[in-house]
Amino acid sequence: MTITALMPVYPRCGVRPVRGEGCYLIGERGERYLDMAAGIAVNALGHGHPKLVKAIADQAATLMHVSNLYGSPQGESLAQRIVDMSFADTVFFTNSGVEAIECAIKTARRYHDVNGNPERYKLITFKNAFHGRSLGAISATDQPKMRDGFEPLLPGFDYARFNDLEGALALIDDETAGFMVETVQGEGGMTAGTPEFIKGLRKACDEHGLLLILDEIQCGYGRTGKMWAYEHYGIEPDIMTVAKGIGAGFPLGACLATEEAAKGMVIGTHGSTYGGNPLAMAAGEAVLDVIQEPGFLDHVTKMGDRLRQAFEQLIPNHDHLFEEIRGRGLMLGIKMKEPAVSRDFVAHLRDNHGLLTVAAGENVFRVLPPLIIEESHIAECVERLSEGARTFAGPSDD
Ligand SMILES: *Cc1c(COP(=O)(O)O)cnc(C)c1O
């Protein structure tokens, strides 16, 4: 037998973390890494945040799971807090991002169905998008590396170029249900939607009776310095998916919707055994308590600005290597010059400089630190990054 016990779908690297402390990860042999990846934008409060740890431990001892057949004081409380601070009127809790995406797609289809337009089932989605790995979510992206070999996929998706409003509008037809788009593309290459693009999609939805679904699984929940990335654009979606930072390491996601958009989601139309269980809700409450502390989001904005400024100073010193900075707040990416080199550079930073970052599409590497990052971590990150840039020998380095 050659297959590993863990199904070998990930190219796992040599970092084998066994412990975390704030912005650091500690490996099996005691080696320390500065964690500027944060579990891919998940560990918003870093590792071992005392409030989150305590909330989970206390709730685990009190009540971990009950069926959604019973009333949920825990779910009602967190849902109400999210409703109070967002465009949404209602929330469905999930255990992951992709489950929130599935709920969003179903909500959009049901909306048009109960409106008497069952033929309006198609979503316009975007090239380079990432919405997760279910059959529905891979159908919603045009990326062959995620789709190949899994056909037939779910019908009902048309793909436009990201930030190409004209192209997206040209795809609207009698069967269109709406748009589904990341406000800031993450995996695809850390590209923020332009104001014209995001506002233009909103306007088209209003004009044609379509639904705007924003995927803020990576860019939402404070990551860009605002609670929701859509706040930068002065618009609101009809449906939105959230995950990653909402549980800050505890598996939790959510699909948010307006009352109008959710009007098809009545008793029996959707469900999840674990979704919204008391343990997950306790984690979610603790995360939100920290994010809602006065000054927390200002801190994210400030640290994001510092990090960006530091990168801007770094680029001219290594202009053979780096091309541009992308993203927003503490969701930053650096595009590299030499083709297809970002993965090797991420490996080099990791193996030779103890710095964890994440590769993305379009030859970008991502810097997604815990939102609790301090100036000292930024200084350390920049020092390691500039050393790494100096010692990087090119694609064959590792
Ligand atoms: C991570 C991510 C997902 C998928 O989330 P999972 O929890 O892995 O299912 C979907 N959309 C975006 C934008 C993401 O970054």
The ligand as a Gaussian input file, in Angstrom:
#p B3LYP/6-31G(d) Opt

LIG

0 1
 C      -11.804000      29.642000       2.264000
 C      -12.843000      30.163000       1.343000
 C      -13.991000      29.414000       1.021000
 C      -14.197000      27.999000       1.494000
 O      -14.237000      27.867000       2.884000
 P      -14.081000      26.415000       3.546000
 O      -14.260000      26.656000       5.014000
 O      -12.736000      25.897000       3.182000
 O      -15.134000      25.548000       2.983000
 C      -14.938000      29.999000       0.205000
 N      -14.790000      31.253000      -0.268000
 C      -13.704000      32.001000       0.017000
 C      -13.595000      33.392000      -0.515000
 C      -12.686000      31.477000       0.813000
 O      -11.594000      32.209000       1.064000

